[in-house]
């Protein structure tokens, strides 16, 4: 099996992301599966960042600890980057620029800056020279890279500068061809997408007929609205950058009340400001989708780092008793369909739906088969104009067996539509009658049982294994690979993964772990938030395998940790 890892390391502003994306796209076009992660400091320039790619001829969704090829464009933390390089790997650097004092037989001196100045007359072309070297070393078709340069840069001079710099690097890279493997073009491979989680979420929203998004920029969620703003005319949507998160969520609520599908996206600190409006959605029964791209907290925390610590906050945010749904995406394939599903749930049950992403999903790049729009049906509880006109009286909050009332938008017919943040009677007018209050609380609560019953849990590995390892969100893919590796070593585990978390699917979860004697929850937080929900909802005791250093789980480290726990 082909399995090659490449790290491009340097400072912010040196074009690592652009270079990494081009390299990843080219490998995907050559027929390979590529997974790429960003590791960046919260700085516009300087600091130490890297973009790491894992390339394989089979699907890969997680990152390994060691790399086969290292490209370093700055000196800071070079020793750490070299520590991640395999013993037989290759590290390329420009000694004339970095003046490195490290002696290492794996280092190949490549005059990247000189190539950049000779070809494009600018130091920034050093990254293109480096990518060209990688292409030569791996035997990739340089024309794939050239076509991407031409598509990326409309200015012919800039495009030519990148192409010429890459060509010079390619010549030098060919001298090392085959030392760490090769990537010949796979003929007949299907066309695939190469995109990050934010882009996938945006596409999922478009496919679900979302028409309005309002946001205040907050890392790592900002990529969702910036992508949608670039395609708003083509997609027929409205994007609005609000003055703050409170304005953003309330604008989205207004759009939803007017009858269109609406959403907002943010991170934990921004969602904290939205909690009052989420409660408003609960009593007014307004459909709303909120994507929370989690990052390290509390407070400002780690703006560009990874954490899974907003699960309990999302599950219980907003004052009072009211139903809401919490979904957790796993990767860029999953978040597309999960975002579309969130709109259907919000519409059908007339509730707020929170989709949990995180920095790892938002900023990482995934190889995804082209999305199947047949898997994105449109479901709504919005009453038709024809049916509305046939009603003698319209009751917005009619008490029904399912808890779901007929929803209309203002101006849809001659019927008045009353919506209120106070408790109300069936027609929407304010009341504090205790019997009506009790009936309305119970009406809204009845949505929960039906929603929970519709959920499913995913199960991998060996269902009858003594130990069940449980994951949610982005942890799932890494744990899946860990379970497969341990199976090859004779260690069998029951892997249970949750994407539909609240209301908690207790019946389905109990069935998935009924043959397991121990439950070990693997999650990216210190407090064991999913573990707490499992115990609260099922009474089952759990063990915790946490990670909360701001970085995602790595295959080798998690394999060792799980093996230690279950031995």
C-alpha positions in Angstrom: 0.0 0.0 0.0 1.2 3.5 -0.8 1.3 5.6 2.3 3.5 8.7 2.1 3.5 11.7 4.5 4.9 15.1 3.6 5.4 18.2 5.8 5.8 21.7 4.6 7.1 23.8 7.5 7.7 27.5 7.7 6.4 30.9 8.9 3.0 32.4 8.4 3.0 34.4 5.2 5.4 32.0 3.3 2.6 30.4 1.3 2.5 27.0 3.0 -1.2 26.6 2.7 -1.2 27.5 -1.0 1.7 25.2 -1.7 0.1 22.4 0.3 -3.3 22.7 -1.3 -1.7 22.7 -4.8 0.3 19.6 -4.0 -2.7 17.9 -2.5 -5.0 18.7 -5.4 -2.4 17.4 -7.9 -2.1 14.1 -6.0 -5.9 13.8 -6.0 -5.9 14.4 -9.8 -3.3 11.7 -10.1 -5.8 9.3 -8.6 -4.6 9.3 -4.9 -6.4 9.8 -1.6 -5.0 12.8 0.3 -5.6 14.1 3.8 -4.0 17.3 4.8 -3.8 19.2 8.2 -2.7 22.7 9.2 -0.8 23.4 12.3 -0.7 27.1 12.8 -0.1 29.7 15.4 -2.6 32.6 15.9 -0.5 35.0 14.0 -0.8 36.7 10.6 3.0 36.5 10.0 5.9 34.8 11.6 5.5 32.0 14.2 6.0 28.4 13.2 3.4 26.6 11.0 3.3 23.5 9.0 1.0 21.9 6.5 1.1 18.1 6.4 -0.2 15.7 3.8 -0.8 12.0 3.9 -1.1 10.4 0.5 -2.3 6.9 -0.2 -3.9 4.7 -2.9 -6.6 3.8 -0.3 -8.8 6.3 1.7 -7.0 8.0 4.6 -8.7 10.2 7.2 -6.1 10.6 9.9 -2.6 11.9 10.3 0.5 9.9 11.3 3.2 11.2 13.5 6.2 10.7 11.3 6.8 12.0 7.8 8.7 10.7 4.8 9.6 14.1 3.3 10.2 17.4 5.1 10.3 20.8 3.4 11.4 23.5 5.8 11.4 27.2 4.9 12.4 28.7 8.2 14.8 27.8 11.0 12.4 28.0 14.0 11.7 24.6 15.5 13.7 22.9 12.8 14.9 20.3 15.3 11.2 19.5 16.1 10.4 19.0 12.4 13.5 16.8 11.9 12.4 14.7 14.9 9.2 13.9 13.0 11.2 12.7 10.0 11.6 9.0 9.4 15.1 7.6 9.6 15.2 7.0 5.8 13.3 10.2 5.0 14.4 13.3 3.1 14.5 16.9 4.4 15.1 19.7 2.0 16.2 23.2 3.0 18.0 26.2 1.5 21.2 26.4 3.6 22.1 29.8 2.0 18.9 31.2 3.4 18.5 29.3 6.7 22.2 28.9 7.6 21.3 25.9 9.6 23.8 24.6 12.1 22.3 21.1 12.2 24.2 18.2 10.6 21.9 15.5 9.4 22.5 13.0 6.6 18.9 13.2 5.6 19.1 16.9 4.7 19.3 17.8 1.0 20.5 21.4 0.3 18.3 23.0 -2.4 18.8 26.6 -3.4 15.1 27.5 -3.2 15.6 31.3 -2.9 18.1 31.4 -5.8 15.6 29.4 -8.0 12.8 31.8 -7.0 14.9 34.9 -7.9 16.2 33.4 -11.1 12.7 32.5 -12.4 10.0 34.7 -10.8 12.2 37.5 -9.3 10.5 37.2 -6.0 11.4 35.1 -2.8 7.8 33.9 -2.5 8.3 31.6 -5.4 10.5 29.5 -3.1 7.5 27.5 -2.1 6.8 26.6 -5.7 10.4 25.5 -6.2 9.9 23.3 -3.1 6.7 21.8 -4.5 8.5 21.1 -7.8 11.2 19.2 -5.9 8.5 17.1 -4.2 7.0 16.3 -7.6 10.4 15.2 -9.0 11.2 13.1 -5.9 7.9 11.3 -6.0 7.7 11.0 -9.8 4.5 12.9 -10.1 3.5 14.4 -13.5 4.7 18.0 -13.5 1.9 18.9 -15.9 -0.6 18.3 -13.2 1.0 21.1 -11.2 1.3 23.4 -14.1 -2.4 23.1 -14.9 -3.2 24.0 -11.3 -0.9 27.0 -11.4 -2.7 28.3 -14.6 -6.1 27.8 -13.0 -5.0 29.4 -9.7 -3.3 32.5 -11.1 -5.0 34.4 -13.9 -2.1 36.8 -14.2 0.2 35.2 -16.8 3.4 36.6 -15.3 2.6 35.2 -11.9 1.5 31.9 -13.3 4.7 31.7 -15.4 6.9 32.5 -12.4 5.4 29.7 -10.4 5.7 27.2 -13.3 9.3 28.1 -14.0 10.3 27.9 -10.3 8.5 24.5 -9.9 10.3 23.2 -13.1 13.7 24.1 -11.6 12.8 22.4 -8.4 11.5 19.4 -10.3 14.8 18.8 -12.0 16.6 18.7 -8.7 14.0 16.5 -7.1 14.3 13.9 -9.9 17.8 13.1 -8.5 16.1 11.6 -5.5 13.3 9.9 -7.3 12.2 6.6 -5.6 14.1 7.1 -2.3 10.9 7.5 -0.3 8.4 5.9 -2.8 6.8 7.1 -6.0 3.4 8.3 -7.1 2.7 7.4 -10.7 -0.6 8.5 -12.1 -3.4 6.0 -11.4 -5.1 5.6 -14.7 -8.9 5.4 -14.7 -9.3 6.8 -11.1 -12.6 8.6 -10.6 -12.7 12.4 -10.2 -12.8 13.3 -6.5 -13.0 16.5 -4.5 -10.2 18.0 -2.3 -11.7 20.4 0.2 -11.7 21.4 3.8 -14.5 20.9 6.3 -15.7 24.5 6.1 -16.1 24.3 2.4 -17.9 21.0 2.7 -20.3 22.5 5.3 -21.0 25.4 3.0 -21.8 23.1 0.1 -24.0 21.1 2.4 -26.0 24.2 3.3 -26.4 25.1 -0.4 -27.6 21.6 -1.2 -30.2 21.9 1.5 -31.6 25.1 -0.1 -30.2 27.5 2.6 -30.9 31.0 1.4 -29.5 33.3 4.2 -26.4 33.2 6.4 -25.3 35.9 8.8 -22.1 35.6 10.8 -19.5 37.5 12.7 -16.0 36.2 11.7 -14.5 33.9 14.4 -11.8 31.3 13.8 -12.0 28.5 12.9 -15.5 29.0 11.4 -14.9 32.0 9.2 -14.2 29.9 6.1 -17.9 28.9 5.9 -19.2 32.4 5.2 -16.2 33.5 3.1 -16.8 30.5 0.8 -20.5 31.3 0.6 -19.9 35.0 0.0 -17.7 34.0 -3.0 -20.6 32.0 -4.6 -23.7 33.8 -3.3 -24.7 35.0 -6.8 -24.3 31.6 -8.4 -26.0 29.9 -5.4 -28.8 32.4 -5.1 -28.1 33.1 -1.4 -27.6 36.1 0.8 -24.6 36.4 3.0 -24.3 39.0 5.7 -21.3 39.9 7.9 -23.0 41.1 11.1 -21.5 43.5 13.6 -21.4 40.8 16.3 -22.6 37.3 17.1 -25.8 38.5 18.7 -26.8 40.4 15.6 -25.8 37.5 13.4 -28.0 34.9 15.1 -31.0 37.3 15.4 -30.7 38.2 11.7 -30.8 34.5 10.9 -33.8 34.0 13.2 -35.6 36.8 11.3 -34.9 35.2 7.9 -36.2 31.9 9.2 -39.4 33.4 10.5 -39.8 35.0 7.1 -39.9 31.5 5.6 -36.4 30.8 4.2 -33.8 28.4 5.5 -31.2 30.3 7.5 -28.1 29.6 9.5 -25.2 31.1 11.3 -21.7 29.7 12.1 -19.3 30.6 14.9 -17.0 29.1 17.5 -17.6 28.6 21.2 -17.1 32.2 22.4 -19.5 33.5 19.7 -22.1 30.8 20.5 -22.0 31.9 24.1 -23.4 35.2 23.0 -26.1 33.4 21.0 -27.5 31.4 23.9 -30.4 33.8 24.7 -31.6 33.7 21.0 -31.3 29.9 21.0 -33.8 30.0 23.9 -36.0 32.3 21.9 -36.0 29.7 19.1 -37.1 27.1 21.6 -40.3 28.9 22.7 -41.1 30.6 19.4 -40.4 27.2 17.6 -38.2 28.8 14.9 -36.1 26.5 12.8 -32.4 27.5 12.9 -29.1 25.8 12.1 -26.0 26.9 14.0 -22.5 25.4 13.1 -20.1 25.6 16.0 -16.5 25.0 14.9 -15.0 24.2 18.3 -11.6 25.5 19.3 -9.5 25.4 22.5 -11.3 27.3 25.3 -12.3 28.8 27.6 -12.2 32.5 26.8 -10.1 33.3 23.7 -8.3 30.1 24.5 -6.5 28.7 21.4 -8.0 30.3 18.3 -6.2 28.1 15.8 -6.1 24.9 17.8 -8.2 21.8 18.3 -10.6 20.8 21.0 -13.9 19.0 21.5 -15.1 20.8 24.6 -18.4 22.4 23.6 -20.6 19.3 23.7 -22.3 19.9 27.0 -22.5 23.6 26.4 -24.3 22.9 23.1 -26.6 20.3 24.6 -27.7 22.5 27.5 -27.3 26.1 26.2 -30.2 28.5 26.5 -32.4 28.9 29.6 -35.5 26.9 30.2 -36.8 23.5 29.0 -37.0 23.2 25.3 -35.9 20.6 22.7 -32.9 21.1 20.4 -30.8 18.7 18.3 -27.0 18.4 18.5 -25.1 16.7 15.7 -21.4 16.2 15.5 -19.5 15.9 12.2 -16.7 13.5 11.6 -15.0 14.7 8.4 -15.6 16.7 5.2 -17.7 13.9 3.7 -19.9 13.6 6.8 -20.4 17.3 7.4 -21.8 17.9 4.0 -24.7 15.4 4.6 -25.0 16.3 8.3 -25.4 20.0 7.6 -28.1 19.2 5.0 -29.8 16.9 7.5 -29.6 19.6 10.2 -31.9 21.8 8.0 -34.4 19.0 7.6 -34.5 18.4 11.4 -34.8 22.1 12.1 -37.6 22.5 9.6 -39.5 19.3 10.6 -39.3 19.8 14.3 -39.2 23.6 14.4 -36.2 23.7 16.7 -32.6 25.0 16.8 -30.1 22.5 15.5 -26.4 22.8 16.5 -23.9 21.1 14.2 -20.5 20.6 16.0 -17.5 20.8 13.8 -14.0 21.6 15.2 -10.7 23.2 14.1 -9.4 19.8 12.9 -12.4 19.3 10.5 -12.7 23.0 9.6 -9.1 23.5 8.5 -8.1 20.0 7.3 -8.4 19.0 3.7 -10.0 15.7 2.7 -10.4 13.7 -0.4 -14.1 13.1 -1.0 -16.1 11.3 -3.7 -18.4 13.6 -5.5 -21.5 14.2 -3.3 -24.7 12.4 -4.0 -27.5 14.9 -4.0 -30.1 12.1 -4.0 -29.1 11.7 -0.3 -30.2 15.2 0.5 -34.0 15.1 0.4 -36.0 18.2 1.4 -38.3 17.8 4.5 -40.3 20.6 6.1 -43.2 21.3 8.3 -44.0 24.6 6.5 -47.7 24.4 5.7 -48.6 25.0 2.0 -50.3 28.2 1.0 -53.2 26.2 -0.4 -53.7 24.3 2.8 -53.4 27.5 4.8 -56.1 29.3 2.8 -58.5 26.4 3.5 -58.2 26.8 7.3 -61.0 28.7 9.0 -58.6 29.5 11.8 -54.8 29.3 11.9 -53.2 28.2 15.1 -49.4 28.6 14.9 -48.9 26.7 18.1 -51.7 24.1 17.8 -51.3 21.4 20.4 -50.8 18.1 18.5 -50.0 14.5 19.3 -46.5 14.9 17.7 -45.8 18.2 19.2 -45.3 19.7 15.8 -47.6 22.6 14.9 -48.4 24.0 11.4 -45.8 26.6 10.5 -46.6 29.5 8.2 -44.7 32.7 7.5 -46.1 36.2 7.7 -47.9 37.3 4.6 -48.3 33.8 3.2 -52.1 34.1 3.4 -54.8 36.3 4.9 -54.3 34.6 8.2 -52.3 36.5 10.8 -49.1 34.8 12.1 -48.4 35.6 15.8 -45.0 34.7 17.2 -43.9 35.5 20.7 -41.0 35.1 23.1 -43.6 34.8 26.0 -45.5 31.7 26.7 -48.6 31.7 24.5 -51.9 30.1 23.6 -52.3 28.1 20.4 -52.9 31.2 18.3 -49.7 32.8 19.6 -51.1 35.3 22.0 -49.4 35.8 25.4 -50.7 33.8 28.4 -49.5 32.8 31.9 -52.3 30.3 32.5 -50.8 27.4 34.4 -52.7 24.7 32.5 -51.8 26.1 29.1 -48.2 26.6 30.2 -48.0 22.9 31.2 -49.6 21.8 27.9 -47.2 23.9 25.8 -44.1 22.6 27.6 -45.3 19.1 27.1 -46.2 19.8 23.5 -42.7 21.0 22.7 -41.1 18.1 24.7 -43.0 15.5 22.6 -40.7 16.3 19.7 -37.8 14.9 21.5 -38.9 11.2 21.7 -39.6 11.0 18.0 -36.3 12.8 17.1 -34.3 10.5 19.3 -35.9 7.4 17.8 -34.8 8.5 14.4 -31.1 8.6 15.3 -28.6 5.9 14.6 -25.1 5.0 16.0 -22.3 3.8 13.9 -20.5 0.5 14.8 -17.2 -0.8 13.6 -14.7 -3.4 14.7 -15.9 -6.4 16.6 -19.4 -5.9 18.0 -19.0 -8.7 20.6 -15.6 -7.5 21.9 -15.3 -7.1 25.7 -14.2 -3.5 25.3 -16.2 -0.9 23.5 -14.3 2.2 22.5 -16.6 5.2 21.9 -15.9 8.3 19.8 -17.7 11.4 18.5 -16.8 14.1 16.0 -13.4 14.2 14.4 -11.9 11.6 16.8 -13.9 8.9 15.0 -11.7 8.5 11.9 -8.4 8.3 13.9 -9.9 5.7 16.3 -11.2 3.7 13.3 -7.7 3.3 12.0 -6.4 2.5 15.5 -9.0 -0.3 15.9 -8.0 -1.8 12.5 -4.3 -1.7 13.5 -4.9 -3.3 16.8 -7.1 -6.0 15.2 -4.1 -6.9 13.0 -2.2 -7.4 16.3 -5.0 -9.7 17.7 -6.7 -7.0 19.9 -10.4 -6.9 19.1 -12.5 -3.8 20.0 -16.1 -2.8 19.6 -15.9 0.7 18.1 -19.1 2.8 18.6 -19.2 6.3 16.9 -21.8 8.9 17.4 -22.8 11.8 15.1 -26.3 12.2 16.3 -25.8 13.0 20.0 -28.8 14.9 21.4 -31.4 14.0 22.3 -29.2 11.0 23.3 -30.1 7.8 21.4 -30.0 5.6 24.6 -31.8 2.6 23.1 -29.5 2.5 20.1 -26.4 3.0 22.1 -27.4 0.3 24.6 -27.9 -2.1 21.8 -24.4 -1.3 20.3 -22.6 -2.0 23.6 -24.7 -4.8 25.0 -22.0 -7.4 24.6 -19.2 -5.2 25.9 -18.1 -5.3 29.6 -16.1 -2.0 29.5 -16.8 1.3 27.8 -13.8 3.5 27.0 -14.7 7.0 25.7 -12.1 8.7 23.5 -12.6 12.4 23.2 -10.7 15.7 22.9 -11.5 17.3 26.2 -10.5 17.0 29.8 -13.9 16.5 31.5 -15.3 13.6 29.5 -18.3 15.3 28.1 -19.7 12.5 26.0 -18.9 10.1 28.8 -21.1 12.2 31.1 -24.0 12.2 28.6 -23.7 8.4 28.3 -23.9 7.9 32.1 -26.6 10.4 32.5 -28.7 8.9 29.7 -28.1 5.2 30.2 -26.7 4.8 33.7 -23.6 2.9 32.3 -20.2 3.5 33.8 -17.5 4.7 31.4 -13.7 5.1 31.4 -12.1 8.1 29.8 -9.2 8.5 27.3 -8.9 12.2 26.9 -6.6 14.7 24.9 -6.7 18.4 25.6 -3.4 19.9 24.5 -4.8 21.7 21.5 -3.8 19.1 18.9 -5.8 16.3 17.3 -5.3 12.7 18.0 -2.4 11.1 16.0 -2.7 7.5 14.9 0.5 6.1 16.5 -0.1 7.9 19.9 -3.7 6.9 20.1 -2.8 3.3 19.2 -0.4 3.1 22.1 -2.8 4.7 24.5 -5.7 2.5 23.6 -3.5 -0.6 23.7 -2.4 0.4 27.2 -5.9 1.0 28.4 -7.3 -2.4 27.2 -4.4 -4.7 27.9 
